[in-house]
Amino acid sequence: MLDPVSWITENGQIVREYTKEIDTCQGKLRLIDQTLLPEKLVYVELDETEAIFDAIKRLVVRGAPAIGCAAAVGVAAVVRKSASQDAAVLRQLAITTADRLAESRPTAVNLFWALKKIKDAVSGIDNAAELRSTLLQTALNILDEDIAMCRAIGSFGAELLKDDMTVLTHCNAGALATGDYGTALSPVYVASENGMNIKVYSDETRPLLQGSRLTAWELNEAGVDVTTICDNMTAQVMKEGKVDMVIVGADRIAANGDAANKIGTYGVAILAEYHNIPFYVAAPYSTFDLSLESGDEIPIEQRDGDEVRKGCGKLTAPEEVNVYNPAFDVTPNELIAGIITEKGIIRAPFEENIKKILG
Amino acid sequence: MLDPVSWITENGQIVREYTKEIDTCQGKLRLIDQTLLPEKLVYVELDETEAIFDAIKRLVVRGAPAIGCAAAVGVAAVVRKSASQDAAVLRQLAITTADRLAESRPTAVNLFWALKKIKDAVSGIDNAAELRSTLLQTALNILDEDIAMCRAIGSFGAELLKDDMTVLTHCNAGALATGDYGTALSPVYVASENGMNIKVYSDETRPLLQGSRLTAWELNEAGVDVTTICDNMTAQVMKEGKVDMVIVGADRIAANGDAANKIGTYGVAILAEYHNIPFYVAAPYSTFDLSLESGDEIPIEQRDGDEVRKGCGKLTAPEEVNVYNPAFDVTPNELIAGIITEKGIIRAPFEENIKKILG
């Protein structure tokens, strides 16, 4: 599998799980630079606060779970680099680094969650070596938990799939967005691992093209049969009987199951219903926001029109023309066949069943 | 208005209507190079078969009615250029040119219709000068008829509009797709001319972005309030109550009213139905192909995957990844509120009413 986020030791060992061994040597945060995909696969190694801040800000690493993992491992790298043997100095360094990284993407909930875990972990440790150890262990545990979450979603989701099925997905909720198998793509990876022949259609997902740049790339790298289509070809592909199931990720899910995800998801859900194709959302339980009764309460971020006008490298609309560029939309629960979580698949009635499974 | 297709005399006179005067001098087919919009407004002048073939193939000129006009005027230009004084030679040149141009785009029925008119016009003419004249006159009549057709569609369509309404359109069935006001955009131009305040949402229409590059450009040039959105934002814009009506063009309409149009149209029709928004097709009667019982018989042109991978100027999908790139889709008649033609608006039951209005 890809290693979108990992720890690399000074000996070049790629690590995603904490062991006593790696504790004896230096190391850095290692990321795939996703801004260069699909043209180049370049890994960057980072151990300086501002460089890590910049990597998150510039979307070198993206996808809410991946950002959380990267920030946590990043703090461990910055502290490990320090020559200080004073636990108080190192603790302070961990805290200021975490606070700085928290400013990189102000809306990413997983980022704050991961950085809080890091800050909590170092409180009260008075030994510098132990502090370095604890930090690395905590960071790699966050990564490890994320990997376990992906695999669990994959296992539950794979039960929905049969040999020779074709899945359509939108945007990128794959390995590149998480520590490992992704959310929406994890069922595909797990089913493929189990010997099933699963094909994928990947909507290119304008304006930032995460579907064609990232999803198509990572599935292709993994040897999964993937076909990219423009967003406006989804209906035709469905009409031709080429899609058995839709699986997408989510950015936020309300208490009634309404799910916010990348712009275009809502339209795909309507088209799936029209063609009698089951539409699934795959997301960890940390995506649920039970304080929101319905999707109507989820604010829709509006982004700069130049993403549409100039996002592809050349001018694709007149510079002076109005652009409407909502980044997300909300799919109402009645269009959703089920929500695949690491604790199982939630089905209608959603409000009741979400409460049941999430406690 | 714009002159997407015209005749330019050797003296630089732009002509859209045949007169005896222009018959005395040489001339060429003049086209806006639509591949360069919205960055540059460049006109090209052509009088060689392969250059005209290439211009249609490469979408320098596109839009079914404009292609028909361009091909007809193109044949006139090629024949006019020939030094031969032998009517039989010129007639043969007209026929081989027409046959070659007919191979440039497989779906556009107007192309075949216009070229048949051209071939019919030259049959039995034994005088070279008369043949040249007849060809130019026939070609410019096709353009002239097209302009009249656009205006008539606009007048019928404008009756559907009220002040402050917003129309969503897909691709470009505007001035740039025809000789003049367009088909889908003609009601907007006519209503605006009549003093109504009509707003337009223009789907950008991947992969070739005719909606953002062309529709947004020409409406903006004409002073109409236009907003560009990515194709995957249509559902969200409809959900927000921002769209009162959809009007699109058509490339071919079957006897039962099923309408082939630019890829994505079928999806827009489904989304319109879901949101209870009336979906209209605007097209001249030359678009109807009564030899086809239903849309199932309309062949769908498949285009090169590199339009999707590389169409925007930089690589937007891995070079080696599969791409499915159908250029058209077919909207079934049950999703269509009406077909706006130059003879009136046709409504369900379509098969019966199409026969009635088209004879």
Interface residues (C-beta under 8 A of the other chain):
Chain A: P38 E39 H170 Y201 D203 E204 T205 R206 P207 L209 S212 R213 A216 W217 N220 D225 V226 T227 T228 I229 C230 D231 N232 M233 T234 A235 Q236 V237 K239 I263 G264 Y266 G267 V268 I270 L271 Y274 I300 V308 R309 C312 G313 K314 L315 T316 A317 P318 E319 E320 V321 N322 V323 Y324 N325 P326 D329
Chain B: P38 E39 H170 Y201 D203 E204 T205 R206 P207 L209 S212 R213 A216 W217 N220 D225 V226 T227 T228 I229 C230 D231 N232 M233 T234 A235 Q236 V237 K239 I263 G264 Y266 G267 V268 I270 L271 Y274 I300 V308 R309 C312 G313 K314 L315 T316 A317 P318 E319 E320 V321 N322 V323 Y324 N325 P326 D329
